[in-house]
Amino acid sequence: MPTGRPAEPAATGSVPAVRAAEAALLAAVADALVAQGDEDGSLERLLVLAAGLLDGAVTATAVLDPDRGVLAGGPSRGLDPSPLPIEEMAIGDSTDALAIAARTAAAVDFPSGHLSPVAASAGIGGGTVFPLVLRRDGVDLVVGILLVAHADGRQLNVDERRLAAGIAGVAAAIVERGLLTAAAHARAEWRERLSQVDPLTGLANRRTLERMGELEVGRAIRQGTPLAVVVVDVDGYRAGRDTWGHAAGDDALRHVAAAIGDGVRLVDTVGRIADDEFVVLAPGNGGETVARRIVEAVASLEPVDGWHVRVSAGVAHVPADGISLDELRATARASIDRSRAAGGGRGATSEV
């Protein structure tokens, strides 16, 4: 592909030809926006349109990450290899025409006045970089760039620049749609995570633990593999909360949750199932060891506002002590109650 200074712009095309091109652009734009369900697919269809309207011009896109200020190569048309060879280009201090267009939100010609080493590495000697600009609350927001170049190195004429600028505007809308879709997915995932987590401790909440409990208990029964359910209860929690206050009570639960997290294994599932009650699903034969570690970890905690927090733990096993999470939890709690009634004291572990 020729390099060097492009020739002067060609004369403006006839009015009917331009009108026909604009009509084709509008029709193809609607197709690009509606027919494709993904950002890259829509951009690729738009670039096919651009190549047809601009005499087979080479076109390439790059999307800007506004938080990091870097460009990353996107779909292109007429490049071999494709896409434009940009992994990450920081636009803040780069003198590449691609970065300048993204930084200034203005079209940039190259190599006239500017150079683009990235474009040159793809065999493009000269062309124009159009910013993909969205206007929000009176502010121009750049979301990427569109590079347009002719194989013979000539600059775009006036009508071609108008068409290319319109294509860049559509590309900006496509990128925005992709960003909005990604943000919607991220919000949905965030809400889903919140629905599974206890907001105070960050552990699994009751609904999640019950669902996991059903799965783990069912699997243990089907496969005949051992499973322990460990119930951890904060000793004298309500009395302590009344004495030291609700804020201290919340802090105590957070400290206990952290200690439980340190005491369990990677295969274990832990959650908060009631006010001061935690449950651990412990596959295998290590339930008693897990319970002991938790009790000891909590006992080593620093006092919370003068409150020396302690816990008791009970262990129940599948299937000897139950075949549902409710049965196993009740059995483990009963063992805690028996231990306390027998004078087991604070910080006790009990086995059934």
N, C-alpha and C positions, 0 to 999 in steps of 0.2 A: 504494500500500500504506500503511495508516495508520501514523502514528508517534505517539510519546508514551508515557506510562506504561502498561504492560500492565494488563489487568484481573487481579483476584485469581484464583488457580488454581481450576479447576472441581473438582467433587466427584469422588472416586475412582470409577472404573467398577466394574461388577459383577465378581465373582470369575470366573464362566465366561467373560466377555468377555476378561478379562486372560489367563486360561489359553489361550484360543483364539489370542490375539495372540502369546503366547510360543511356542506350537506353530508358528504360521506363521513366527515369527522364526527358530526353529531350522531349519525346512525351507529357508527362503530363504537363511539363512546358509550352510548346506552348499552350496547351489546357487551362491552368490556366490563361495565359496572354491574350488570345484572346477571350475565350468563355464568360468571365464574364465582365460586364460593370462597376463593382464597386470594390473598394479596398477590402472590407471585404469578398465579394463573391470570389474574386480571391485568397485571403489568405486562406479561408476555403478549397477551392479546392486543394490548394498546401499542406495543412496540411493532407488532406486525402491521398494524394500521399506520404507524408513523413511517415505516419503511415504504409502504405503498404511496403515501402522500408526498414523501420527500425524495422521490426518485431513487429508492433503494438505499437511502442513507443508513449508515451504521448508527445504532442507538444503544445506549446502555444506561442503567440506573444504579444508584447507590442510595442506601437509606441511612439517615443520620440518627444516631442515638443522642438525643438532646441532653440527657443527664451526664453522659461521659464525653460528649463533644467529638465523637468519632464516626467516620463514614465506613460502611461495610457494603461490598459489592452485591448488587441485586441482579435481576433478569436483564439480559441484553439480546440484541438482534444483529446478526451480521458479524459477530466476533468469533474467532477461532483461535484459541479456546475461549469458551464462555463460562462464567460471566467476566465482567471487567475485573482484572486482578487486584482487588482491594480486599485485604483481610480486615485491617483496621487503620484508618488514616485520621490522626488527630488534626482537626481543622484549625485549632487555635493559633499555631505558628507555622503551618505548612504554606509554601509558596506555589504549590500545585494549583492549577486553574480549578480543579474540582473543589479543593478546599476553599479557595477564594470565593467561588460562587456560593458555597454553603455558608460561609462566614458573613458575606456582605448582602446576601439575598438579592443579588443582581446577576444578570447574564454576563458571562466572561468568554471572550474569544481567545483561542490559542491556535498557533503559537504567536499570533499577532499581539504583542504586549505582554503575554504570559505564556508559560510553558506548562505542559502536563506530562511529567515523567511517567505517570501511571498509564495515560493514554498512549504515549509513545511506546511503552513496553508491550502494548497490545497491537502495535502497528498502525496507530492512528496519528497522522502527522499534524492535522489541524482540524478544528471544529469549534463548536460553541457549547458551553455548559450552562444549562438553565437550572436555577434553583427551584425546588418543589416547595412552594410557599402556601401556607394557610394564614388567613387573617382572622385573628381572634381578639375581640375587644379592642380593635384598632391597632393591634400589634402583629407584625409579620413573624410567623413561626416557620422556620425552614425545617422540613422533615426529610430532605434528601436532595438529589440532583438528577438531571437528565442530560446526558451527553449526546449530541447529534453531530455527525461528521459525514462528509461525502468521500467516497473512495478516491476521487480525483483531487482531494485536498482543497477544493474551492469553498469559499464561505457561503453561508446561506444568504439567499436574496431576501428582500423585504417580506414578500408573501410567505416564504418558507419560515422566516423567523416568527411571523404571526402564528402560523400553524404549529410550529414547534413549541411556542410559548403556551398555546392552548392545550397541546398534549401534555406539557409539564403541569398545567393546572389540573388536568384530569388525573395525572399520575399522583399528584399531591393528595387529591381526594381519595384515591385508592389506598395510598399508604395510610392516610388518616383512618379509613375504615378498618384496615388491618390493626392499627394501634388500638382503636376502640374495641375491636373484637378481642384482642389480647387482654386489654384491661378488663373487659367483662368476664372473660374466663378466669383471670386472676382474682377478681372480686368473688366470683362463684366459688373458687377453690378456697379462698380465705373464709368465706361464710361456712363452707363445709367443714373446714378445720375447726372453726369456732364451735360448730355444733357438736363436735366430738370431744372438746376439751373443757375441763373444769376451769373457769376463768380465774379462780383464786390461786390454784396450785399449779396449773399447767399440765396436770395429769389427765388421763382419760376420765370423762364424766360418767355418770351412772348409766346413761343410755348406751354409750360405747362399750363400757365394761360388761354390761349385761349381754350385748350382742356378741362380744368376744367370748364371754363365758359360755354361751350356748354352743358356739363353734368348738371351743376347746374341750368342753365336757363331752359333746357328741363325738368328737374325734377319738378321745380317750376310750370311750365305751366301745366304739366300733373296732378300734385297732387293739384294744386290750393293753394300752400303754398307761403308765402311772401319771397321775395329775394331782397336784395338791392345790387347795384354795386356802390362802393365808389371809385371815382377817386381822387388821391392826386397829386398835382402839386407843384413843388418847385418854390416859388416866385422869379422872377428875376434871374433864375439860370444861363443863359448864360452871363448876365452882371456880375454876381458875379464871374463866372469862369474866365471871361476876366480880372477882377480886381485882384483876388487873385490867379489865376493860375489853371491849369488843375489838379494838385495834390490836391489842396484844394477842387476843384469841386468833385473829387472822394471821398475825405473824407466826404464832405457834404452829398453825396448820401448814403454813408455807415451809417452815423449818422442818417439820416432820416429813412433808412431801419430799423435800430435798434429800433427807436422810434415807427415806425409803428408796428413792431413785438410786442412791449410792449403794444400797444393800442388796438390790435385786440383780439378777443376771440378764444377759441380753435376750435370752429366750423367754423371760417372764413378762407378763403384762400387768401393769399397776394402774389403779385408778382410785378416785375418791367417790364413794358410793353413798355416803350420808354425811351429816354435819362434821363429825369427828371420826368417821370410820373409813378406813382404806382397805382395799382388797387387792391381793396379788394372785394372779393365776400362774402357778409354777409347774410347768411340765417336768416329768421325771421324778426322781426320788429325793430331791433337794428341798422340799418344803420346810422341814424343820430347821435346816441350816439357814434358809432365807429368813425365816421368822426370827431366829436368834441374832442374825446380823442386823436386822432392822432394829430390834430392841436395843442392842448394844450401840448402834449408831446414834439413835435418839438419846440414849443415856449420856453420850459424850458431848452433846450439844451444849453450847453456852446458854445460860439462863436468858429467857426472853422477858425483858423488863422486870427482872427479878423472879420470874416464873421458871422453875426447874421442870421442864416438860419431860414426861415419861409416857411410854406406851406399853400396852399388853398385846400379845399376839396369840391367836389360836389357829390350829391347822386342821383341815379336814381333807379326806382323800376320796378319790373316785375309784371304784364304786362303793367301797365299804361304808362311807358316811353319807352317801347321797348320789343321785344321778341327775341332779339339776343344780344350777348355781344357787338358787334360793335354799335348797336343802343343805348344800355344802356350807353356805354362809351361815345358816342357822346353827348347824352343828359346831362350826368353829367359834361362833359367838357364845354358844352354850359352854364350850370348854373354857373360854375366858371367864365367864361368870362363875363357873365352878371353882376355878383357880383363885379368883378374888374372894369368894365366899369361904374358901378353905384357908384364907390368910396368905395367899401367894404373894401378896404385896404388889407394889407398883413395879412396872417394868418386867412383868412375868411373861413367860411363854408357856403355852399349854398345848398338849397333844391329846388327841382323842384316841 
